[in-house]
Amino acid sequence: MKKFGFMIVALFVGQTILAQIQEESFDATEIPAGWIYEINSDATAWQFGYTGVMPHSGPTIESEFASGAALFNDNNPDKLSNDKTSLTTPVVDLSEVKEAHIAVTYNLQVEDEKGEFSIEVFIGRKWKEVYFQDTSTPKNTGMNEVVLLEVSDFLNDEFQVRFVYDDEGHDITQGLGIDHYELVDSSS
């Protein structure tokens, strides 16, 4: 009986592992292999492996990245510009996958209602926005925001996810931190 129970647990763990397609926690201080970022200005680049308080979160309770995050800190008074940046996952072939979702843990801080965060998926020849946020999220909770998005309608053999931050031309917006990203085969 113990052997049978062990086999069921092993089978369950095996299925869970197989369901995981991509995952990134941004703990390392270098950009992860296969990921790319673009910035349309001379703004400060993305910082990887960032730990500590999300800049300008709070003011009551500050949000933190305990184990590392990808951070774009847009509040740099030495480099005032119109910043738009993106961070893009590696390409993955999902043509055989029936259903999938992505989960993203992030923190967006805006200033004077300026600053936007969107999540896009590559659907062949163009990008499709699947998530949009333009207010500080979350506010004064001490926690980061988690979003779960169904992407089954967009699966293809060149699937990618792109995180886009735009300060909307505001000189002192705050920035975006991405703590964790996950792409999961939810077919089973």
Order of alpha helices (4+ residues) and beta strands (2+ residues): alpha-beta-beta-beta-beta-beta-beta-beta-beta-beta-beta-beta-beta-beta
